[in-house]
Amino acid sequence: MASSSSSSSSLVFPHILLPSSLSSSNSTNLIFLKNPTKPPLLLSKHKLSISPIKCSSSISSLIPKLDQEKNEHDNHEHDHDHHDHDHDELYLLEEDEVPPLHEIWREIQGCNNWEGLLDPMNPHLRREIIRYGEIAQACYDSFDFDPRSKYCGTCKYHPSDFFQKLDMAGVGYAITRYLYATSNINLPKFFQKSASLRSIWSPHANWMGYVGVVNDAGEINRLGRRDIVIAWRGTVTYLEWIYDLKDILWPANFREGDHSVKIESGFYDLYTKKEDSCNYCSFSAREQILAEVKRLTEYYADEELSITITGHSLGAALAILSAYDIAEMGLNVVSDGGVTRTIPITVFSIAGPRVGNLRFKERCDELGVKVLRVINVHDKVPTVPGIITNEKFQFQKYIEETLSFPWSYAHVGVELALDHMQSPFLKPTNDLVCAHNLEAHLHLVDGYYGRGRRFHLANKRDIALVNKSCDFLRNEYEVPPYWRQDENKGMVRTSDGRWVVPERPKVEAHPPDTAHHLQKVLKRDGAFQLRDT
């Protein structure tokens, strides 16, 4: 079965298409250039071709039928429900009056903590949550989690044609580097390892996501700035990893000073540990992030920038952790021509757990890190860790500061709570996989207009995507569960008629200037050193 796109936006973006020939084994070297025209940092020796590409607009053929069924259902509602329906339709007509995104992008990124944008839901914010959610979903769709594969634990696609392979060529971003983490930590069930004796992939590393930057002029104009995006991979399987959490808080100590900021030890290890014997983990995930953000913010210092970090599940925890780190290290403070300015940092967290203690939450607020947490009220992951003491406990600050209680956790940012029971497309289920599923969350965002408002798919996002990796749609819609897989499971037929697993082009572990930019981070102000991880 052929793979399908995870993107379903109806927007049209001109894009710069990196030719697929770059993915050949002879064309894997990436060149990092700088010139006055500011091209994307990830370039090739090939001439770039430019053409307008429409993001996947395949609306499920079921949608008109579903809308008809919903309207018939509404005709049998009570009078006050008719009034609510009329109010919803009026609100739909008012969407055209919303200012363009490039004029209000700071508000959409959370500069005012999304006040007045969530209820009723601002249409720009809805689309941006879905867009960044699809950027996170790309980490799942591209990850090789087949234990029989010798490439298990890697990304299936080369950075040069990553989005093209996922039918997301119009997204407007170029990947500047991949992210890796060592599996030699206390979250063993999170990592995927190959059982193949012919594995050529590192026994110590897993691919964790990517860093990208908007490289399309049309998209820059639409957004109102050049966006640096960091996408973290979450959990391929459901809650196995969550049982490995020890609820042990570990001091961050990312900068000298406040030792009261603490992070769950499993997240901390995943983010900071490295393995000198492994080429892909010779730099920790943290060091990879800091070096790349330093490089990009210096390169584009004269432009309007934003840093947006996204992730689902455990990836959401890493998104918040890395956002805090970037802000704590001051990498979002740049100088250009003697003028110092602060680059906004925004996290779109989907179905994420708590990351640190109350002091961690307070420090994120002090640093201006903006976090919008999208959750399903039936999902259990956002309730952990910190079941005993969390932000809902009245005396949390007292017991954390006075009693040094070691299991005190607090969520960061603003919560957007959704309820899958409100969607007429989803069937009742106690399956925790469904309640936690990323595509299901994006479906709920598309239909959400505010508390008490009728569920209606604003962007007509294809409902079939919900069943991509779960069984959540009502049976009458006849969408098979767990339908997404690579065509022929990745096997290709050779010229002599044999079916084989094709060799993948080797991807460079780290850009050659990683150590150089990391040293710049280390020497910044001469005030701190990275911990020996």
N, C-alpha and C positions, 0 to 999 in steps of 0.2 A: 504494500500500500504506500502510496506516495505521501510524503510529508506535506503539511499545509501550513500556511502562514499563521503566525500568532498575532499579527497586526491587522487591524480592521478599521483604521481611521479613514475617513472619506476626504481628507485634505490632500491637496496635490502639492508636492514639493519638487522643484528641480533638484537634481542631485549630481554629484560627481561619482562616477562609477569606476572603481578600480578593476581593471580587466581580470577575468578569471584565470588568465594565463599566469598570473602571479603565483597561483597556488601550485604550480609545477615545482618539482624538486630542484630545478635549475634557476628558479626565480624567487627564492625565499629571502634574500637579503633585503632588508628595509633600509631606506636612506632617510636620515633626518636632516632636513635642510632649513635654512633661514634666509629669507630675502625680503626686500621692502614690501612685496605684494602680499606677504603673510599667507602662503599656501598652507594647507593642512600639514602637520608635522609628519604624518605617516604617508610617505610618497613612494612612488616606484619609478623605475627607469622608463616605464612605458608612458606614452602620451595619454592624457586623461580625456575621456569622452564625456560630454555633458548632454543630458537629455531629460525631459520631464517624465517622471514616473509617478503614477498614482499608487498610493498605498493600497493594499488589498481592500477592495470595496465589496467583496463577495458577501452579500447579505443573505442569510439563510432563506431558502424558499419557504420556510415555515413561518417567517415573520408576518406576512400579510394574513395568513390563516390565524396566527396567534392573536394578532391585533383584533381581528374580527371576533374571535371567541371572547376576548377580553371585553370588547364593546357590548357583546350580547350579555355578558355577565353583569356589566355595569347597569344595563337597562332594568335589571331586577333588584337593584340596590334601593335603599330607603331614600327619602327626599333629601336628607342632609348629606348623603353620599353624592347625590347629583350635584349639590352645591359645591362639594369638594372637587368633583370632576371638572365643573365649570371653572373653578379657581385654577386648577392645574392647566387647563387649556389656555387660560388667559396668560398664565406665566410663560407658557411655551411661546406665545406670540411676542412676549416682551424680550425674548433672548436677543433679537436683532438690535435692541437698543443698548446692549452691553458694549462698552468701549473695546476697541481692538486690543489683543493681548500685548502688543508691544508698548502700549500706553500704561498698562496696569500690571506688568509682569512682576514687579516687586511685591505687590499685594498677593498675587497668585503664588509667589514663592514664600509667602508667609511673613512679610515684614510687620504686619499688624496681627500676627497669630491667627490669620484667616477669619478675623472677626467679620461677621455679616456675609461671609462667602459660602458657608456650609448649610445654612438653613434660612432661606432656600439655597439650593446648590447653584453656585455660579457656573455657567456652561463652560467657561474657559478652564476653571479649576477641574471640572469633571474630565474634560478632555486631557488635561495635563496629567492627572492622576493615572488615567488609563494609558497614556503614552509612556510614562515612566514605568508603569507596571508591565507593559509589553517589553520595554528595554530589559527589565529584570527577568521576564519570562524567557527571553532569548537565551539566558544562561542555562535554563533547563533544557530548552529545545536543542541546544548545541552540545550538550554534555554527553559524553560516552560513559554510561553507567552499566554497560553489559559486562559482567565478570568474565565472560568467555572471550572477550576481545583483548587482544594484546595492547590496545590503546585505551583500555579502561582507565578512567580517571582524568582523561584529557578532553580538550575541546575538539569537536569533530571537524571544525572548519578553520581555515587560515584567516588571520586578521584582515587580509586584503579583500576578501570576498565574504566575510562573516555575515553581514546583513543581507547581501544578495542571496546567499544560500538559504536564508530564512525567509525569503520573499519580503524583505524589509528594506529594499534598496533605496526607497524614498525617505528613509528616516532622517537623513541629513547629517549623520555623524560619521566620523572616521575613527576607527580604533587605533589608539596610540600605543597601548601595551596590554598584554594579558597579565592576570594576577594568579599567583600560586601560593599554596600554604603547605606546611609539612603535616603529615598524618601521624607523626610520632607525639601525639598529645592525648589527653584524657577524654576525647570525644571519638572513640574508635568507630562507632556505628554510623557516624556521619560520613566517613570517607568510603570511596569506592576503589577496590583494588582488583587487579586482574588475576584470574585463576589460571590463565594461560601460561604454559611453560615457555612460550615464545615471546612473552611480554617484553616490549622494548621501552616501556614507560617506567619512570622512576618508582621504586617501591616506597619512597618517602613523600611523594608530592601528589597533590590534587589540584586541578584547575579550579579557580575560585571565582572568576569573573573577568572584568576588563575595565579599562579607562578609555573614554572616548571624548572627542571634542567636535562641536558643530563645524563642519567644513563647507557648508553650502550657503551662499549669499542670500538666497531666498528664505531659507530657514532662519538665518540670523536676523533678517528684517522682520520676520513674523514674530520671533521670540523677543526682539528688542535688545538682544545681547548675544554674545558668544557663550555658549553653555559648555562647561566641562562636566561630564557625567561619569560617575563611578557606579558600576552595577555589580552586586555581590550575588553569587549563587547560593541558594538555600538548600533545603533537604530534598533529595530525590525520593526517598521513602519517608513515611510519616514520622511518628514520634519516637523512633528508636533512640535517636540522639538525645532527646530531652531527658531520658532516664539516666543518662550519663552525667547530667549536671549535678555537681556536688553541693550547690548553693553556697560554695565558699567564695567569699569576696576577697579580692586581691588589690592592694594599693596600685593605682595606675602609675604614679611617679613619672609621667611623661615629661614633666618639667619639674625642676626643683621647687620646693615650697610646700604646697598643701598635700599632705599625705592622707587626708581623710577621704579623698575621692577614690572610690573603690569599684571594681568591675568583677563580674562573675568569672571565676578562675578559668573555666573552659573556654569562654570567649577570649579572655586575655591571652591564653596560650595559643589559640588558633591564630590570633592576630600578631603575636610578637615572636613566636618561636621560629627558629630556622635550623637548617641541617647543612653543615659545611660540606658533607660528602655528596650532597645532591646539588646538581647544577641549577635546578629550578627553585630550590629552597635555600640557595646560598645567601639570598636576602630574604628577610622575613616579609610577610604580607605588609606589615606596617612600614618597613623600609621601602618596599616597592611603591606604596601609596605616597609616602612623603616625598620621595625623589621625583616621582612623576608629577605630582601637583606643583612642586617647586619649579620644575622645568616648564610646565605649561603656563603657570602664572607669570613667570619671567618672560616667556616668549610673547605672550599676549598682553603685556603690562599696560600698553597704551590703548587697550580696548575695554569696552564695558563687558564685564565677565560675571558669571554666576557659577557656583559649584553645586551640583545636584547629585545626591547619592541615593540610590534606591536598592531595595532588596526585599525578599520575601522569606518569612520563617527565620531560620538562623541567619540568612543573608541580611534580614532587617536589623538583627542585632549588630552585625558587623558594619552595617551602614551607619548606625548611630555612633558606634565606637569610633569609626574612622572620621566621622564628622567632628566629633569632640576633639580627636587628636589633631586634626588639621587646624582647628581654631585655637586649641591650646598652644600649639607650636607657632602660632601667628603666621601661618603660611597663606592665609587669606588677606593679609595686610600687605599691600604692594605700594611701591613708590614709582612715580613716573614724572620726570621733569620737576622733582622737588615737591610734588603733590602726593600726599599719602591718602589712600582710600582703602576701605574694607570691602572685600568681595563677599556677597551674601552666600551663606551655606544653608542648603535646604535638604532635608531628608524626607523622602516619601517611603514610609515604612508600611509594609503590608503583612499582617498576621505575625508580627514579631513578638518575642518574649521581652521581659524586663532585662535590662543590661547591667545596671549598677545600683548603688545605694542612693539614698536621698541626696547626699552631698554631690554625687555625680549628676543627678538631675538639676540641682541648683547651679552647678558650675556650667552646664550646658546653657542654661538660661542666661547666666552672666556673660558668657561668651557670644551670645546672640545666635546660637545654633537653633534653627527652626525645624521642628519635626512634626509632620502630620502622620499620625498612625491610623491606618485603615484596618479595621478589625470586623470580624463576624462575631456577633455576640454568642454564637453557639460553638465557637472555636476555643479549645482549651489552651493552646500555646500562649496567647497573651496573658493568661492568668499565672504563668510561672516565669522564673522562680519568684519566691517571695510570697508564698501562700500564707505564711504565718503573719508576717508584717510587711505591709506595702503602703502605697500612697493613700489608700483609703482608710488607714488606721489613724485615728485622731492624734495619738501621742507618739507617732513615729519619730519625729524629730527629737523628742526628749529621750526615748530609749536608745536611739542611735548615737546621740552625742554624749549622754550621761552614762548610760549603761554599756555602751560599746557593743550593742546587740549585733551578733555576726551574721544574721540572716534577714537583714532589712533591705528591701528593694523598692524602687520607685520607677514608674514609667516616666518617660520624657515627652514633652510636647503636648499637642492637641489631638484629641481622639475623634475619629469619625466612625461611629458605631453603626454597622449595618446588620440586617437580619435576613437570612436567606429564606425565612418563612414568608417574607413579603413578596417574593418573586413567584408569579404564577407559572413560570417555566420549570421550576425545580420541584422535585418530589420530596416528600417527607422522608427523612432518613436519620438514623443514629450513627451513620458512618463518619467517623472523625476525619477520615481522608477528605471527604467532600467538604466538610465545614472549614477545613484548612486550605483548600485548593486555591491557588493563585488566580487561575482563570475564572473561578466562581466569584472571587472577590471583585474582579474587574467587571463581570456581568452585573453584580450588585451595584457597583458605582455607576454604571451606565443607566440603570433604572432608578437611581435615587434622586429625588428632588427636594427632600426635606422630611422632617418628622411628621407623620400623619398624612403625607401626600401619596397619591396613587403611584404605584410602580409603573414606569413607562420607559422603554428603551430610547433614550434621547438620541443616541448616535446609531441606532439600529445595529449594534454590534452583534456579529454572528453568534447565535446561541450555541451552535455546534461546538464552539471552542470550549465550552464548559466541560464537555465530555472528553476533551483531549487526553486527560490522564486520570479520569475518575468516572464514576457512574452516578450522575446527579440529575440529569434531565429526565423529565417525565417520559415514561415508556412510549406514550402515544406519539411522540415526536420522532421516533424511529432513528435516533442518532446512536450508533454503537458506542459503548463505553470504551475507554482506553484506546481510542482509535489512532492516535498519532504514532507512527513509526517510520523509519527510513524505508524508502522503496527497496524491496527485496532485502530488507535488513542490512543494507549497505553493500551487498554483494554486487559485483559487476561481471559482465561476460567478456572474456578476452576474444581476440581475433580468431583464436583456434577453437572457440566454442566452450571453453572451460569457465566455470564460475569461481571467482576468487574474491577475497577481501583486498581492496586496493591499498597500496601503500600511501601513506599520508605525507605531505611535505613537512619537513622538520621546521619547527617554529623556534626562533631564537628565544632562549629563556628570559633574558633581560636586555633592554636596550644598552648599547655599549657605554652610554654616558650615565648609567644609573649611579655608580659609585661617585662620580663627579658631583652630581646634584645632591646626593645624600650628604656629601661632605659640606656642601653649602648649608644644608639644614643643621648639621652638627655645629658649624662655626657661627651660626646666626647669633649675634649679640655676645657670643662667647659665654653665654650664661648657663648652658646646660649641655649634657651629653646624652645620647640615647643609651638606654640600659643595654648591657651585654645580654642579648637574648639567645 
